[in-house]
C-alpha cells in the first residue's frame, strides 16, 4: 500500500468513519505477501480468521468499523 493511501486510511480511521474507500483493491494487494500455508488454511476453513482479526484490531485500538476508540475500549466493543 502506498504511503499516501495509508495516510488516507489513517485519517479516515482517526475521524471515526468506517474505512471503506478502496478497501477491496487494497486487500487483494495484500494476498501476494501472505504465506501459502495461511492462504490454504483459509481456503479450507481450517482457521477462523475472525478472532485473530478482532485481537489485532484491539491491539491497534480500532473498533470493528476501523475507527479509533483506544485500546481498552476496542477490547470492550470487540468482545475481548
N, C-alpha and C positions, 0 to 999 in steps of 0.2 A: 504494500500500500504506500502511496506517495506521502511525503510529509505534509503536503497541502491537504490531502484527503484526510489524513489522520488528525490534523488540526481542526478541520471542519467537523469531524465526528466528535472530537473532544468538546468543541464549542456547543454542539447540539446536546451532548450529554450534560454538560455543566448547566445548560439552560433548563434542564429538567424535561426537555422534549424527548420523545422516543426516537431512537436512531433508526432511520429508515432509508434515507436518501442514498441510493447506490449500494445498498446492503447486499443484494443478490450477487452483483458482479464482484464485490469485494470478497464475499465468502467463497465464491468459486475460485478466485485467485489464490486463496489460502490452501486449497486442496493439494497442489503440487508440492507443498512443503511438509505435508503430513506423511508420517511413516506408513508404508504399505500395510503393515500389520494392523495399525489403527483403523485404516480405511476398510480393510477386510472385516475386522471385528464389527464395525458399524454396519456394514452391508449385511452381515449375517445376524444382526440383532444380538450379538454376543455381549455387548455392553450397552448400558443405558447412559447416553451422554447428558441427560437432563441434570442428574445430581451433580456430577463434576462441574458442569456448566454453572449451576447455581452457586457452588462453592467458589468458583473462580470469580463470578460476578461479585459475590460478597467480599472476597479478598481485595477487589478493586473499588469497593464502596458503591457499586451500582445496584439499582433495583432491577426487576425483570423487564423493564422498558428501556433500559440503558441510561436512565437518569441518575445523576449523582445524588446519593442520600446519606453518605457517610458509612463507615464500616459497621458500626453497631446496628444502625437502622437497616442496612442491607441484609444482615443476617436475620433480623426480625421479619422483614417483609418477604424474604425468600424462604422462610420456614426452616432456617438452620440454627 
